[in-house]
Amino acid sequence: MGDSSSEFNHRMLCPVALVGAMIGKKGENIRKVRLATSSEVVVDHLVQSSDERVIRMSSAEGLVAMVESLCVLQISSISDGSDDAMISDDTDEGSCDVRLLVDTSQVGFLVGKAGASIKAIVEESGAQVRILPRGELPPCACVSDELVHVSGTRQAVARACRKIAMMMEEHPPKRKGSQRPIILAQAC
């Protein structure tokens, strides 16, 4: 397997317009997540022609914290019409959408036999979870990625993402040798 849990990264997409608020003034929001979850958090560079950036986390807790931050920003920007809302824990109502990148070799575990695993995640979390067609992958995704769309209330999305992250940690991606994934924008 070669991948240790410390090397494994969860990846979520963040709209470019919200990246600054996700990072926070002088990196304050990411620093808080790192301290609270003992997770590495990295915001990848902008890929030309992409309106999203990849945020990588080294633990399920880090992913959930970043997912909750993104949901709060989405809900806050919808309710007050701005993109520069402060991240606050008291924003619970409203709907949010999170897009996760998952290695193709892991999708079978996520879906499960006859869709049982993904149905269980939906029933237990209350969120909608869909694997989107490969044609919808953004340019910042890797050739070996699948796109998982999770939507619902902040709590439901966080519960679903926690379950997905735990599953992905139990079944790390299968890579050949030390092969690094190729970003779609570079594969053309």
Salt bridges, closest charged atoms under 4 A:
GLU28 OE2 - LYS32 NZ 3.16
ASP44 OD1 - ARG56 NE 2.84
GLU52 OE1 - ARG99 NH2 2.97
ASP89 OD1 - ARG154 NH2 3.63
ASP92 OD1 - ARG154 NH1 3.22
ASP97 OD1 - HIS149 NE2 3.08
ASP103 OD1 - ARG175 NH2 3.56
GLU124 OE1 - LYS163 NZ 2.73
ASP145 OD1 - ARG11 NH2 2.55
GLU146 OE2 - ARG134 NH1 3.57
GLU169 OE2 - HIS10 NE2 2.82
